[in-house]
Amino acid sequence: MSADEKFENATDKMGGQAKEGFGKLTGDKETQAEGQAQQGKADAKDKLEDARDTVKGAVNGMFGNKDKTD
């Protein structure tokens, strides 16, 4: 996962936390749910990128491309 992707996912997660907190503070259940969904989406993207990187590493290892990153 690139640094840009990590930053984007972290930003999405923090934004979701802020939105969820604002929803709790104001009693707005819809905003709170949107924040939770945004956090879940960011977590899913992190896990997908980690899985993709793991598969790439395994394939590169199988074919002797240990120095190759993409």
Biopython code that builds the backbone (N, CA, C, O; Angstrom):
import numpy as np
from Bio.PDB.StructureBuilder import StructureBuilder

atoms = [
    (1, "MET", "N", (0.852, -1.166, 0.000)),
    (1, "MET", "CA", (0.000, 0.000, 0.000)),
    (1, "MET", "C", (0.896, 1.225, 0.000)),
    (1, "MET", "O", (1.849, 1.322, 0.773)),
    (2, "SER", "N", (0.577, 2.136, -0.863)),
    (2, "SER", "CA", (1.393, 3.340, -0.961)),
    (2, "SER", "C", (1.099, 4.283, 0.212)),
    (2, "SER", "O", (0.077, 4.168, 0.889)),
    (3, "ALA", "N", (2.005, 5.191, 0.419)),
    (3, "ALA", "CA", (1.833, 6.167, 1.500)),
    (3, "ALA", "C", (0.604, 7.037, 1.246)),
    (3, "ALA", "O", (-0.090, 7.427, 2.184)),
    (4, "ASP", "N", (0.340, 7.338, -0.018)),
    (4, "ASP", "CA", (-0.846, 8.142, -0.360)),
    (4, "ASP", "C", (-2.126, 7.403, 0.009)),
    (4, "ASP", "O", (-3.062, 8.002, 0.538)),
    (5, "GLU", "N", (-2.167, 6.105, -0.269)),
    (5, "GLU", "CA", (-3.354, 5.313, 0.058)),
    (5, "GLU", "C", (-3.539, 5.219, 1.571)),
    (5, "GLU", "O", (-4.658, 5.317, 2.073)),
    (6, "LYS", "N", (-2.442, 5.030, 2.288)),
    (6, "LYS", "CA", (-2.518, 4.968, 3.749)),
    (6, "LYS", "C", (-3.037, 6.294, 4.309)),
    (6, "LYS", "O", (-3.885, 6.312, 5.201)),
    (7, "PHE", "N", (-2.521, 7.396, 3.776)),
    (7, "PHE", "CA", (-2.947, 8.713, 4.238)),
    (7, "PHE", "C", (-4.426, 8.942, 3.943)),
    (7, "PHE", "O", (-5.164, 9.445, 4.789)),
    (8, "GLU", "N", (-4.850, 8.572, 2.746)),
    (8, "GLU", "CA", (-6.246, 8.753, 2.357)),
    (8, "GLU", "C", (-7.172, 7.935, 3.263)),
    (8, "GLU", "O", (-8.210, 8.431, 3.702)),
    (9, "ASN", "N", (-6.797, 6.692, 3.538)),
    (9, "ASN", "CA", (-7.621, 5.848, 4.406)),
    (9, "ASN", "C", (-7.651, 6.381, 5.833)),
    (9, "ASN", "O", (-8.694, 6.352, 6.485)),
    (10, "ALA", "N", (-6.512, 6.868, 6.320)),
    (10, "ALA", "CA", (-6.472, 7.436, 7.670)),
    (10, "ALA", "C", (-7.326, 8.695, 7.749)),
    (10, "ALA", "O", (-8.009, 8.925, 8.747)),
    (11, "THR", "N", (-7.288, 9.502, 6.705)),
    (11, "THR", "CA", (-8.105, 10.713, 6.653)),
    (11, "THR", "C", (-9.591, 10.362, 6.638)),
    (11, "THR", "O", (-10.391, 10.992, 7.329)),
    (12, "ASP", "N", (-9.955, 9.353, 5.847)),
    (12, "ASP", "CA", (-11.353, 8.916, 5.803)),
    (12, "ASP", "C", (-11.810, 8.409, 7.166)),
    (12, "ASP", "O", (-12.920, 8.701, 7.609)),
    (13, "LYS", "N", (-10.941, 7.647, 7.823)),
    (13, "LYS", "CA", (-11.300, 7.096, 9.132)),
    (13, "LYS", "C", (-11.475, 8.220, 10.162)),
    (13, "LYS", "O", (-12.431, 8.213, 10.938)),
    (14, "MET", "N", (-10.558, 9.173, 10.164)),
    (14, "MET", "CA", (-10.658, 10.288, 11.111)),
    (14, "MET", "C", (-11.891, 11.141, 10.813)),
    (14, "MET", "O", (-12.564, 11.607, 11.733)),
    (15, "GLY", "N", (-12.179, 11.340, 9.552)),
    (15, "GLY", "CA", (-13.377, 12.086, 9.177)),
    (15, "GLY", "C", (-14.637, 11.370, 9.648)),
    (15, "GLY", "O", (-15.585, 12.002, 10.114)),
    (16, "GLY", "N", (-14.635, 10.060, 9.523)),
    (16, "GLY", "CA", (-15.770, 9.275, 9.996)),
    (16, "GLY", "C", (-15.927, 9.344, 11.502)),
    (16, "GLY", "O", (-17.044, 9.400, 12.016)),
    (17, "GLN", "N", (-14.805, 9.341, 12.207)),
    (17, "GLN", "CA", (-14.853, 9.462, 13.669)),
    (17, "GLN", "C", (-15.420, 10.827, 14.070)),
    (17, "GLN", "O", (-16.225, 10.929, 14.995)),
    (18, "ALA", "N", (-14.990, 11.864, 13.364)),
    (18, "ALA", "CA", (-15.485, 13.207, 13.661)),
    (18, "ALA", "C", (-16.979, 13.301, 13.371)),
    (18, "ALA", "O", (-17.736, 13.875, 14.153)),
    (19, "LYS", "N", (-17.394, 12.735, 12.244)),
    (19, "LYS", "CA", (-18.802, 12.771, 11.877)),
    (19, "LYS", "C", (-19.643, 11.980, 12.886)),
    (19, "LYS", "O", (-20.724, 12.416, 13.284)),
    (20, "GLU", "N", (-19.138, 10.825, 13.290)),
    (20, "GLU", "CA", (-19.851, 10.026, 14.288)),
    (20, "GLU", "C", (-19.969, 10.799, 15.610)),
    (20, "GLU", "O", (-21.034, 10.833, 16.226)),
    (21, "GLY", "N", (-18.869, 11.411, 16.030)),
    (21, "GLY", "CA", (-18.877, 12.191, 17.268)),
    (21, "GLY", "C", (-19.838, 13.368, 17.197)),
    (21, "GLY", "O", (-20.547, 13.655, 18.161)),
    (22, "PHE", "N", (-19.863, 14.046, 16.061)),
    (22, "PHE", "CA", (-20.777, 15.168, 15.885)),
    (22, "PHE", "C", (-22.227, 14.684, 15.941)),
    (22, "PHE", "O", (-23.092, 15.340, 16.521)),
    (23, "GLY", "N", (-22.473, 13.533, 15.331)),
    (23, "GLY", "CA", (-23.817, 12.969, 15.367)),
    (23, "GLY", "C", (-24.249, 12.621, 16.781)),
    (23, "GLY", "O", (-25.399, 12.843, 17.161)),
    (24, "LYS", "N", (-23.315, 12.072, 17.562)),
    (24, "LYS", "CA", (-23.627, 11.754, 18.959)),
    (24, "LYS", "C", (-23.899, 13.032, 19.750)),
    (24, "LYS", "O", (-24.833, 13.095, 20.549)),
    (25, "LEU", "N", (-23.079, 14.036, 19.519)),
    (25, "LEU", "CA", (-23.196, 15.301, 20.243)),
    (25, "LEU", "C", (-24.525, 16.003, 19.966)),
    (25, "LEU", "O", (-25.151, 16.560, 20.868)),
    (26, "THR", "N", (-24.935, 15.962, 18.711)),
    (26, "THR", "CA", (-26.166, 16.665, 18.335)),
    (26, "THR", "C", (-27.409, 15.776, 18.393)),
    (26, "THR", "O", (-28.530, 16.254, 18.219)),
    (27, "GLY", "N", (-27.205, 14.490, 18.637)),
    (27, "GLY", "CA", (-28.339, 13.571, 18.670)),
    (27, "GLY", "C", (-28.845, 13.192, 17.288)),
    (27, "GLY", "O", (-29.964, 12.701, 17.145)),
    (28, "ASP", "N", (-28.023, 13.419, 16.273)),
    (28, "ASP", "CA", (-28.395, 13.117, 14.890)),
    (28, "ASP", "C", (-27.936, 11.698, 14.557)),
    (28, "ASP", "O", (-26.763, 11.466, 14.264)),
    (29, "LYS", "N", (-28.863, 10.768, 14.605)),
    (29, "LYS", "CA", (-28.542, 9.349, 14.374)),
    (29, "LYS", "C", (-28.059, 9.098, 12.947)),
    (29, "LYS", "O", (-27.216, 8.230, 12.718)),
    (30, "GLU", "N", (-28.588, 9.849, 11.996)),
    (30, "GLU", "CA", (-28.187, 9.661, 10.602)),
    (30, "GLU", "C", (-26.714, 10.044, 10.400)),
    (30, "GLU", "O", (-25.964, 9.308, 9.758)),
    (31, "THR", "N", (-26.306, 11.182, 10.940)),
    (31, "THR", "CA", (-24.910, 11.611, 10.832)),
    (31, "THR", "C", (-23.988, 10.635, 11.562)),
    (31, "THR", "O", (-22.894, 10.324, 11.091)),
    (32, "GLN", "N", (-24.439, 10.169, 12.697)),
    (32, "GLN", "CA", (-23.662, 9.195, 13.465)),
    (32, "GLN", "C", (-23.462, 7.915, 12.640)),
    (32, "GLN", "O", (-22.356, 7.379, 12.579)),
    (33, "ALA", "N", (-24.520, 7.439, 12.016)),
    (33, "ALA", "CA", (-24.439, 6.232, 11.191)),
    (33, "ALA", "C", (-23.542, 6.444, 9.974)),
    (33, "ALA", "O", (-22.792, 5.548, 9.589)),
    (34, "GLU", "N", (-23.621, 7.628, 9.372)),
    (34, "GLU", "CA", (-22.755, 7.937, 8.233)),
    (34, "GLU", "C", (-21.288, 7.891, 8.644)),
    (34, "GLU", "O", (-20.445, 7.387, 7.901)),
    (35, "GLY", "N", (-20.985, 8.415, 9.826)),
    (35, "GLY", "CA", (-19.613, 8.384, 10.325)),
    (35, "GLY", "C", (-19.129, 6.967, 10.555)),
    (35, "GLY", "O", (-17.989, 6.632, 10.235)),
    (36, "GLN", "N", (-19.993, 6.140, 11.109)),
    (36, "GLN", "CA", (-19.622, 4.742, 11.339)),
    (36, "GLN", "C", (-19.391, 4.020, 10.014)),
    (36, "GLN", "O", (-18.461, 3.224, 9.886)),
    (37, "ALA", "N", (-20.244, 4.305, 9.033)),
    (37, "ALA", "CA", (-20.094, 3.692, 7.710)),
    (37, "ALA", "C", (-18.793, 4.138, 7.047)),
    (37, "ALA", "O", (-18.107, 3.334, 6.415)),
    (38, "GLN", "N", (-18.459, 5.404, 7.191)),
    (38, "GLN", "CA", (-17.222, 5.933, 6.605)),
    (38, "GLN", "C", (-16.005, 5.253, 7.226)),
    (38, "GLN", "O", (-15.044, 4.932, 6.527)),
    (39, "GLN", "N", (-16.048, 5.035, 8.536)),
    (39, "GLN", "CA", (-14.952, 4.342, 9.208)),
    (39, "GLN", "C", (-14.851, 2.890, 8.736)),
    (39, "GLN", "O", (-13.754, 2.378, 8.513)),
    (40, "GLY", "N", (-15.984, 2.243, 8.588)),
    (40, "GLY", "CA", (-15.997, 0.860, 8.106)),
    (40, "GLY", "C", (-15.439, 0.742, 6.702)),
    (40, "GLY", "O", (-14.713, -0.200, 6.386)),
    (41, "LYS", "N", (-15.784, 1.706, 5.864)),
    (41, "LYS", "CA", (-15.274, 1.717, 4.486)),
    (41, "LYS", "C", (-13.745, 1.876, 4.483)),
    (41, "LYS", "O", (-13.052, 1.195, 3.727)),
    (42, "ALA", "N", (-13.228, 2.769, 5.321)),
    (42, "ALA", "CA", (-11.784, 2.983, 5.396)),
    (42, "ALA", "C", (-11.084, 1.722, 5.911)),
    (42, "ALA", "O", (-10.020, 1.358, 5.410)),
    (43, "ASP", "N", (-11.670, 1.059, 6.901)),
    (43, "ASP", "CA", (-11.091, -0.187, 7.424)),
    (43, "ASP", "C", (-11.073, -1.270, 6.350)),
    (43, "ASP", "O", (-10.089, -1.996, 6.212)),
    (44, "ALA", "N", (-12.161, -1.377, 5.593)),
    (44, "ALA", "CA", (-12.240, -2.379, 4.533)),
    (44, "ALA", "C", (-11.193, -2.118, 3.448)),
    (44, "ALA", "O", (-10.560, -3.045, 2.945)),
    (45, "LYS", "N", (-11.022, -0.843, 3.099)),
    (45, "LYS", "CA", (-10.003, -0.503, 2.102)),
    (45, "LYS", "C", (-8.611, -0.863, 2.601)),
    (45, "LYS", "O", (-7.784, -1.349, 1.829)),
    (46, "ASP", "N", (-8.338, -0.628, 3.893)),
    (46, "ASP", "CA", (-7.047, -0.997, 4.474)),
    (46, "ASP", "C", (-6.817, -2.497, 4.356)),
    (46, "ASP", "O", (-5.746, -2.935, 3.937)),
    (47, "LYS", "N", (-7.815, -3.274, 4.721)),
    (47, "LYS", "CA", (-7.688, -4.728, 4.684)),
    (47, "LYS", "C", (-7.518, -5.237, 3.259)),
    (47, "LYS", "O", (-6.735, -6.157, 3.021)),
    (48, "LEU", "N", (-8.237, -4.656, 2.315)),
    (48, "LEU", "CA", (-8.118, -5.041, 0.916)),
    (48, "LEU", "C", (-6.717, -4.740, 0.385)),
    (48, "LEU", "O", (-6.120, -5.570, -0.300)),
    (49, "GLU", "N", (-6.199, -3.566, 0.697)),
    (49, "GLU", "CA", (-4.855, -3.196, 0.248)),
    (49, "GLU", "C", (-3.802, -4.104, 0.886)),
    (49, "GLU", "O", (-2.847, -4.504, 0.220)),
    (50, "ASP", "N", (-3.969, -4.433, 2.174)),
    (50, "ASP", "CA", (-3.031, -5.343, 2.834)),
    (50, "ASP", "C", (-3.047, -6.717, 2.180)),
    (50, "ASP", "O", (-1.995, -7.319, 1.965)),
    (51, "ALA", "N", (-4.245, -7.214, 1.861)),
    (51, "ALA", "CA", (-4.363, -8.516, 1.201)),
    (51, "ALA", "C", (-3.707, -8.478, -0.178)),
    (51, "ALA", "O", (-3.012, -9.415, -0.569)),
    (52, "ARG", "N", (-3.933, -7.394, -0.903)),
    (52, "ARG", "CA", (-3.336, -7.252, -2.227)),
    (52, "ARG", "C", (-1.802, -7.258, -2.132)),
    (52, "ARG", "O", (-1.126, -7.901, -2.934)),
    (53, "ASP", "N", (-1.269, -6.535, -1.144)),
    (53, "ASP", "CA", (0.177, -6.498, -0.953)),
    (53, "ASP", "C", (0.729, -7.876, -0.574)),
    (53, "ASP", "O", (1.820, -8.249, -1.007)),
    (54, "THR", "N", (-0.018, -8.624, 0.226)),
    (54, "THR", "CA", (0.404, -9.965, 0.620)),
    (54, "THR", "C", (0.462, -10.889, -0.590)),
    (54, "THR", "O", (1.417, -11.648, -0.756)),
    (55, "VAL", "N", (-0.559, -10.821, -1.431)),
    (55, "VAL", "CA", (-0.584, -11.657, -2.635)),
    (55, "VAL", "C", (0.561, -11.278, -3.566)),
    (55, "VAL", "O", (1.242, -12.148, -4.108)),
    (56, "LYS", "N", (0.770, -9.979, -3.749)),
    (56, "LYS", "CA", (1.892, -9.545, -4.601)),
    (56, "LYS", "C", (3.217, -10.067, -4.074)),
    (56, "LYS", "O", (4.056, -10.538, -4.842)),
    (57, "GLY", "N", (3.405, -9.983, -2.756)),
    (57, "GLY", "CA", (4.644, -10.472, -2.152)),
    (57, "GLY", "C", (4.817, -11.959, -2.351)),
    (57, "GLY", "O", (5.923, -12.422, -2.628)),
    (58, "ALA", "N", (3.737, -12.720, -2.212)),
    (58, "ALA", "CA", (3.813, -14.170, -2.404)),
    (58, "ALA", "C", (4.140, -14.510, -3.853)),
    (58, "ALA", "O", (4.969, -15.381, -4.115)),
    (59, "VAL", "N", (3.501, -13.835, -4.783)),
    (59, "VAL", "CA", (3.760, -14.097, -6.203)),
    (59, "VAL", "C", (5.196, -13.723, -6.552)),
    (59, "VAL", "O", (5.886, -14.475, -7.240)),
    (60, "ASN", "N", (5.640, -12.579, -6.086)),
    (60, "ASN", "CA", (7.015, -12.166, -6.364)),
    (60, "ASN", "C", (8.007, -13.144, -5.744)),
    (60, "ASN", "O", (9.039, -13.436, -6.346)),
    (61, "GLY", "N", (7.712, -13.650, -4.560)),
    (61, "GLY", "CA", (8.588, -14.621, -3.920)),
    (61, "GLY", "C", (8.635, -15.938, -4.670)),
    (61, "GLY", "O", (9.687, -16.572, -4.754)),
    (62, "MET", "N", (7.506, -16.352, -5.214)),
    (62, "MET", "CA", (7.449, -17.610, -5.966)),
    (62, "MET", "C", (8.268, -17.540, -7.239)),
    (62, "MET", "O", (8.860, -18.536, -7.654)),
    (63, "PHE", "N", (8.304, -16.395, -7.850)),
    (63, "PHE", "CA", (8.983, -16.261, -9.125)),
    (63, "PHE", "C", (10.353, -15.590, -8.997)),
    (63, "PHE", "O", (10.963, -15.221, -10.001)),
    (64, "GLY", "N", (10.823, -15.436, -7.784)),
    (64, "GLY", "CA", (12.161, -14.906, -7.566)),
    (64, "GLY", "C", (12.296, -13.416, -7.783)),
    (64, "GLY", "O", (13.405, -12.926, -7.999)),
    (65, "ASN", "N", (11.201, -12.684, -7.731)),
    (65, "ASN", "CA", (11.236, -11.245, -7.925)),
    (65, "ASN", "C", (11.181, -10.542, -6.579)),
    (65, "ASN", "O", (10.338, -9.668, -6.378)),
    (66, "LYS", "N", (12.042, -10.898, -5.675)),
    (66, "LYS", "CA", (11.985, -10.364, -4.311)),
    (66, "LYS", "C", (12.244, -8.858, -4.250)),
    (66, "LYS", "O", (11.756, -8.187, -3.341)),
    (67, "ASP", "N", (12.998, -8.324, -5.196)),
    (67, "ASP", "CA", (13.296, -6.891, -5.191)),
    (67, "ASP", "C", (12.188, -6.075, -5.824)),
    (67, "ASP", "O", (12.127, -4.862, -5.624)),
    (68, "LYS", "N", (11.312, -6.713, -6.582)),
    (68, "LYS", "CA", (10.249, -5.990, -7.280)),
    (68, "LYS", "C", (9.120, -5.679, -6.309)),
    (68, "LYS", "O", (8.701, -6.548, -5.544)),
    (69, "THR", "N", (8.622, -4.438, -6.335)),
    (69, "THR", "CA", (7.563, -4.025, -5.413)),
    (69, "THR", "C", (6.211, -3.924, -6.079)),
    (69, "THR", "O", (5.209, -3.938, -5.364)),
    (70, "ASP", "N", (6.101, -3.821, -7.398)),
    (70, "ASP", "CA", (4.779, -3.775, -8.017)),
    (70, "ASP", "C", (4.598, -4.944, -8.937)),
    (70, "ASP", "O", (3.544, -5.085, -9.556)),
]
sb = StructureBuilder()
sb.init_structure("model")
sb.init_model(0)
sb.init_chain("A")
sb.init_seg("    ")
for serial, (resi, resn, name, xyz) in enumerate(atoms, 1):
    if name == "N":
        sb.init_residue(resn, " ", resi, " ")
    sb.init_atom(name, np.array(xyz, "f"), 0.0, 1.0, " ", f" {name:<3s}", serial, name[0])
structure = sb.get_structure()
